[in-house]
Amino acid sequence: MAAYENPSNHLARLEQSVHDMFLDQPLNVEELVRVCEELELFTWSTNVAPMSPDYYAIFLAGLLALRELDRARHLWRRLPVKNVGGLPEIWAVGQALWKREVGQAYRAIAAIEALSLGPEVQAVVAVLKTSIGAYNVSLLGRAYSSVPVAVVSQALGLSPDDTLQFCASQQWPVTGDFAFPTKVSAPSRHAESAAELEQLQKLSSYILHLEQRTTLKI
């Protein structure tokens, strides 16, 4: 901040920068998080005004969308108020992602979508939902040459019909109850390997559960 700039004006400029981010499509979540972080630092270092829960909700959802789970956890811990603006519901998604519980994450997002939150918060939540699906699809594509459609449905949080449409859009052949994912390259970030391995193990267990359940029915 320039030495001559009125703090209230600087605060208003930062808040407007957050709003302006939503005018661009697709939403640049990484830049949005950067601006929110700058806004938080400014409000903590001055006595102008506390950071609004709406901006904290955008900040928290943005970190989760970027899968910055550790930063999101630290943000949650330092929130001055935790029970307003959809913050507990957004953090419920973070808790599910920490435990790598796909179904729980989607249920938490559904709870957020049912709230009367501002359009900007909901826009970031929509990106978060998409990012979870993209991450899980990447895992499926790397781990399996064939996978039950029910597993794809759970990984994406989609209905069976929408799952079939998704498979068609990705050119994943579907035969009977199985989809055949297109292989994707593994990421180069070694820091994510342990987390991804655990997620793959959960998906493998779920697939085994489905196969056992099907066998028992037969």
N, C-alpha and C positions, 0 to 999 in steps of 0.2 A: 504494500500500500504506500502511495506517495505520502510524504510527510505533511503536505498541505491538504490532503483530501479529508473531508469530513467523515468520521467513522460511520455515521448513519448512511451517508451516501455510498460508502464502500460496501456496507452490508446490503443495501438495496441493489447495488450493481452485481454482487455475487449471487443474490437470490434470483435476479433477472437472468443471469447466465444459466442457472439451472433450468429455468422455464424455457429459455431459448433453445436448449438442447433438444427439446421435444418437438421442435419445428422441423428438424432434420430427420429424414427416414432413409435407411434404417437408423435406429437410435444408437449413438456411439456410447455404449455403457461404460467403457473404460474412461473416456473423457468425462462423462457424467460423474463417475465416482471421484475422479480427481478434483472436480469443482466442488463436490460435496465435502470432500476432505478439507479443501481450502476454506470453505464456509465454516466448517466446524472449528478449525484452528482459530479462525478470526473471532468467532463468537466466544470461544474459551479465553482468548487473550485480551478481550475488551469487555467493557460493561455496557455495551450498547443494547443488546438484547440476546436472550438465549436462542439457540437454534430450534426452529419449529419441529415438532414431531413429524410433520409431513416430509420435511427434508431428511430427517433421520430414517424414515421409512424408505424413501427413495435410495438413500445411501446404503442401508442394510440390504435391501433387495438387490441393488446393483452389485454389491460384493458377492452375494450368493450366486448371482447370474454369471459372474466371472469365475466362480468356484474358488474364491478367495476365502475359504472357510475359516482359517485362523484369524484373518483380519476381521471377518464378520463376528467371530466370537468375542474378540477384544472390544469391538464396537458395542456389542450387546452389553458387555460388562460395564462399560463406562457411560451408558445412556443415563441421563439425569432422570428421565421418566420412562417407564417400561410398559405401562398398561394402557396406552392410548394410541390412536392413529394406525391401528393394525400392526403395531410393532410386535406384540406377543405372537400373533398369528404368523407373521413373516419369520420370526425366529423359530417357530415350530418347524418351518421348512428347513431351516439351517440345522436344527437338531436331527431331523430325519436324514439329511445329507451326511452329517457326521457319522450316523449309524449305518449309512448306505442302505436305508430302507426305502426302496423306490415307491412302493404303494403308499407308505406313510407320507412321503414328500408330496405326492399328488393329492392326497386327501387334505393335507395342510394348505395346499394351493387352492383347492376347491373352497375351503373355509374362507380364505382371503377374498376370493372372487365373489362370495356371497355378502361381503361387507360393503357398506356404502362409503368407499374410499374415493379419493380424488382420482381423476383420469390419469394423472401423471404417475401416481403410485401403481395403479392398475396396469399401466403401460409397461413399467419395469417388471412387474410380476409376470406379465405375459412373456417378456423376454426370458425371465427366469424359468418359466415352464418350458419354453422352447429349448433352452440350453440344457435342461435336465434330459429331455428326450434325445437331443443330439448327442450328448455324452453317452447315454445308454446304447443308442444305436451304434456308436463307434465301438463300444465294448462288444456288442453282439457280433458286429462285422468282423472283428479281429479274432473272436474266440470260437465261432461256430461256422461250419459249412451248412448246417441245417438247424433249425430251432422251431419249437412249437409256436404257432401263431399266437397262442394264449400268452406266451412269454413276451413276444413283441408287443402285444396289447398292454401288458402290465408295464413294460419298460417305457412305453410312450404315454401311458395314461389315456389310451384311446379305446373307443368301443370296438367290437369285432369288425363291424363294417368299415369304420374309419381306418382300422389297422390294415385291412385288405387294400384299401385305396392308397394308403401310405406305401405298402409293399410294391404296388403297381407303379407308383410315382418314382420309387427308387430302383425300379427294374429288378426287384427281388422276386424270382419265380415262387409261386405257391402251388404246392401239390398236396391235396388233402388237408391235413391239419398242420402242415409244416411249411415254413418259409425258408428260402435259401439266400442268406444275406450276401451282398457283394462285399468282397474283402476290401479292407482299408488298411493303410499303412499305420503301424504303431507310432505313437508320439515319441519324441526324442527327450522329453522332460523326465529324467530319472526320478525326480522327487515325487511324481505321481504314481510310480509303478506299484508301490505297496498298496496304495488305496485302490488302484484299479484291479490289482490281483484279488483283493478282498471282495470287491464288487463282482468280479467274475465268478468267484467261488459261491457267492450268494445266488447268482443267476444259475450256476450249474446245479446247485442244490434245489432250486425251484424247478428246473427242468426235470431233474430226477424225481422230484415229488409228483410232477404231472404224469410222468411215465409210469410210476408205481400206481398212481390212482387209476390211470387208464387200464392197467393190467388187472387191478382188482375188480374193476367194473366188468371187464370181459370175463 
